[in-house]
Amino acid sequence: MFSPSSTQAPRSAQPLKGQAAPWRDWTALALLMFPVLLVAVDNTALTFALPEIARSLDVGGVQLLWIVDAYPLVLAALLVSMGNLGDRIGRRRLLLLGSTGFAAVSAATAFAPSAEWLIAGRAGLGVFGAMLMPSTLSLIRNIFTDPNRRRLAIAVWAAGFSGGAALGPIFGGWLVEHFWWGAVFLVAAFLLLPLLAFGRVLIPESKDANPGRVDVPSILLSVVTMAPFVYGIKEFAVHGFGASAAAFMGFGVVMGIIFVRRQQQIESPMLDVSLFKNKVFSTAIVANVLSLFSMTGFIYFFAQHLQLVEGQSPMEAGIAMIPALLATVIAGLLVVPLVKRVQPGFVVAAGLTLSGVGYLIVVVGDHGSGPVFLLSALTVLAVGVGAAETISNDLILASVPADKSGAASAISETGYELGSLLGTAVLGSILTASYQHNLVIPEGVSTQAAGKSTETLAGAVDAAAALPAPLSEALTVAARTAFESGVHITAAIGLVLMAGAAVLAAVVLRRVPKAQ
């Protein structure tokens, strides 16, 4: 049931099982890694540039979250649409179009003069970013039809994503220290040059032979489902459950129901919702969402902890995180042969369990002992994410025909981006709300400094720098104490979610057979 099937004849260049894959296949895979690296570098590099962005553009706490969330919010809303579009017009064509647009918008965003401009630029990047990731994964599905080679290719794809996350802090930290935060966005143009130069020649085109028509109402419904729902989550996390949060979340749910019903009724649905009746498919999606939820939520507060609590520079903080992020790459590659001996479901469950252990270390650890214990926690979590996401992606792709791989890849990528979005939107918003609630402004601090301090930890550090020594130290200690109390709360939430997901994976996926 979970072996790949295809209604599309294999390419003539595709090797028979047991033969060596042609060099063109692996060269194509290498080119597909550049947009994967781009997305990962862009996300983590921006995370480490946030304190500098907050200072230079005078960004408030909510705006800071929107700078992070605008990209994955738009991207998640369009992923299914773009994956479906790639099935119709050609995945390579969509990939090259998205790469060109992403490079152009990145260059414009690098010179944003205000927070609003930066948020708009991030949203624009989300539009073109939605064309990149589903295309890469679906092209891999069609290039590598042999299950073992496909699993290895997916592991390399996931390793590229994790490797980019490891490179991002170095690039981001070095660029922020030696140039300015906008240089982080200019990296995109350079990373995309090899793909734009050689992609049309070396990457084979693929698409659905019988695509059906594009359903515009479905595209609009997918957007008005995701955007209001996630905005409602943000409102709830920051301001509590009120009329605004309920209205946005309720509207998103209603639109989602209408979207699903439309997919069930039209002849050529944008999303085959019947796939979700497969418990293995659905559980693998949940594993994707929560793996990225745990990783991005952890990095969001850890990047600020290293810079604003430990006093590290952006580059120092980035370098400190590299071993943990590389652990994700190693874990993803190691589980490929492991699933021939251990059932895939147990590998996914073990990965999610390790993610929970990472959060447990944060909950019970001593935050005053320096960054070592947090780095240890991130390393454990990273190993779990690398193992879980590689196998869950393979389970997703193996269950669909090759000519529908764009839609399946889009669902998988939607899980990735939804997890990334919720990691920062939920845990980030809870962290911000907890910080603001627990911050006690010392007596003698001016109203202006107090107002700046209550927005973000970066604002408090900046405000403290302009105060006399006794007040400066008192405000800094108060802000860091409030921030760390929020870290404990968000880590506890992450622990509960990971534990629940691990149990779900162990129960539902236990019957999935070992790889052949």
Secondary structure, DSSP 8 states (H G I E B T S, - for coil): --S-B-SS---TTS--TTS---HHHHHHHHHHHHHHHHHHHHHHHHHHHHHHHHHHTT--HHHHHHHHHHHHHHHHHHHHHHHHHHHHH-HHHHHHHHHHHHHHHHHHHTT--SHHHHHHHHHHHHHHHTTTHHHHHHHHHHH--SHHHHHHHHHHHHHHHHHHHHHHHHHHHHHHHHS-TTHHHHHHHHHHHHHHHHHHHHS-----SS-----HHHHHHHHHHHHHHHHHHHHHHHH-S-HHHHHHHHHHHHHHHHHHHHHHHSSS-SS-GGGGGSHHHHHHHHHHHHHHHHHHHHHHHHHHIIIIIS---HHHHHHHHHHHHHHHHHHHHHHHHHTTTS-HHHHHHHHHHHHHHHHHHHHHS-GGG-THHHHHHHHHHHHHHHHHHHHHHHHHHHTSBGGGHHHHHHHHHHHHHHHHHHIIIIIIHHHHHHHHHH----TT--HHHHHHHTT-HHHHHHHHHTS-HHHHHHHHHHHHHHHHHHHHHHHHHHHHHHHHHHHHHHHHSTTS----
